[in-house]
Amino acid sequence: MATRAQQPKETERRLVVKTLPEGFVVESDTLAREIKDITIDSDPEYEYWASRSLAGNNLVKKIEAYHEETKRQADQLHKSIVKLIRDSTDPIKRSVSVIDRALMDYRRKKFEEAEAQRKVLQDEADRQHDDLTIAHAEQLQKTGDEAGAELVLEAGAQSKPVVAITDSAPPKVAGLSFRKGWDFELVDATGKVVEDSPLLPREYLMPNETAIGKVVAALGDKAKIPGVRVKPVESTTKRRS
């Protein structure tokens, strides 16, 4: 039993989340009530709602600034907890990974040995089957039954024995299972593994939308990229008062 001196040290950290000031809440509720019946039919109304949009945007910035310190502390706390967990679990994950590779190597070795044994037994079963078929056909030929001998040979060729081994898997362990999946690699016409295969059909090629977006943002309607049509979009820009 661990003594008090052997117990892991605990570091207590508290995160204090401040209550939002009443003024911010009232302003937010007022804005939410106003927009329920919003219509703009004149320039004065347009100017009013533009001012309300700016006010709402400024309120968002104020609330974000109000919670910024708490957010910073929370981010630091989250990072420290993630690091604490990672430092403790990464060595275990590496150990488990080594064990799993060994388990899969053993499984593969057992299956390969079983398949090699099955092939030997299959070859022997085929040989015995062929010997019996030929012997039967020869016996019929000796009696002058050529047609029967031909039928025996045809039937023997179409009814090869099948040898199967069912006990090749390692013992089952509760809580542990293996799943067969598939992976892929890109190859060229010679079968050589490459990073970018020219053989890929068009439907598997993904456009680099990030790169396209940067060019369009920088050049606007002057951007000329084959297969891309530049279109204008509009959004609001607001300065913080």
Contacts in CASP RR format, 6 or more apart in sequence:
PFRMAT RR
TARGET T0000
AUTHOR 0000-0000-0000
METHOD contacts of the structure
MODEL  1
MATRAQQPKETERRLVVKTLPEGFVVESDTLAREIKDITIDSDPEYEYWA
SRSLAGNNLVKKIEAYHEETKRQADQLHKSIVKLIRDSTDPIKRSVSVID
RALMDYRRKKFEEAEAQRKVLQDEADRQHDDLTIAHAEQLQKTGDEAGAE
LVLEAGAQSKPVVAITDSAPPKVAGLSFRKGWDFELVDATGKVVEDSPLL
PREYLMPNETAIGKVVAALGDKAKIPGVRVKPVESTTKRRS
13 77 0 8 1.000
13 80 0 8 1.000
15 70 0 8 1.000
15 73 0 8 1.000
15 74 0 8 1.000
15 77 0 8 1.000
16 70 0 8 1.000
17 67 0 8 1.000
17 70 0 8 1.000
18 66 0 8 1.000
18 67 0 8 1.000
18 70 0 8 1.000
20 63 0 8 1.000
20 66 0 8 1.000
21 66 0 8 1.000
24 59 0 8 1.000
24 62 0 8 1.000
24 63 0 8 1.000
24 66 0 8 1.000
27 55 0 8 1.000
27 56 0 8 1.000
27 59 0 8 1.000
28 59 0 8 1.000
31 52 0 8 1.000
31 55 0 8 1.000
31 56 0 8 1.000
31 59 0 8 1.000
34 52 0 8 1.000
38 49 0 8 1.000
39 45 0 8 1.000
40 46 0 8 1.000
40 49 0 8 1.000
53 236 0 8 1.000
53 238 0 8 1.000
54 238 0 8 1.000
54 241 0 8 1.000
57 238 0 8 1.000
57 240 0 8 1.000
58 238 0 8 1.000
58 240 0 8 1.000
58 241 0 8 1.000
61 240 0 8 1.000
103 170 0 8 1.000
103 176 0 8 1.000
104 178 0 8 1.000
106 170 0 8 1.000
107 169 0 8 1.000
107 170 0 8 1.000
107 178 0 8 1.000
110 168 0 8 1.000
110 169 0 8 1.000
110 170 0 8 1.000
111 168 0 8 1.000
111 169 0 8 1.000
113 168 0 8 1.000
114 165 0 8 1.000
114 167 0 8 1.000
114 168 0 8 1.000
115 168 0 8 1.000
117 165 0 8 1.000
118 163 0 8 1.000
118 164 0 8 1.000
118 165 0 8 1.000
121 163 0 8 1.000
121 165 0 8 1.000
122 161 0 8 1.000
122 162 0 8 1.000
122 163 0 8 1.000
125 161 0 8 1.000
125 163 0 8 1.000
126 160 0 8 1.000
126 161 0 8 1.000
129 156 0 8 1.000
129 160 0 8 1.000
129 161 0 8 1.000
133 152 0 8 1.000
133 153 0 8 1.000
133 155 0 8 1.000
133 156 0 8 1.000
133 157 0 8 1.000
134 153 0 8 1.000
136 152 0 8 1.000
137 148 0 8 1.000
137 149 0 8 1.000
137 150 0 8 1.000
137 152 0 8 1.000
137 153 0 8 1.000
138 149 0 8 1.000
140 146 0 8 1.000
140 148 0 8 1.000
140 149 0 8 1.000
140 152 0 8 1.000
141 149 0 8 1.000
185 193 0 8 1.000
186 193 0 8 1.000
186 194 0 8 1.000
186 195 0 8 1.000
186 196 0 8 1.000
186 197 0 8 1.000
186 200 0 8 1.000
187 193 0 8 1.000
187 194 0 8 1.000
187 197 0 8 1.000
187 199 0 8 1.000
188 194 0 8 1.000
188 197 0 8 1.000
188 198 0 8 1.000
188 199 0 8 1.000
189 198 0 8 1.000
189 199 0 8 1.000
212 225 0 8 1.000
212 228 0 8 1.000
215 223 0 8 1.000
215 225 0 8 1.000
216 223 0 8 1.000
216 225 0 8 1.000
216 228 0 8 1.000
216 230 0 8 1.000
220 230 0 8 1.000
221 230 0 8 1.000
221 232 0 8 1.000
223 230 0 8 1.000
END
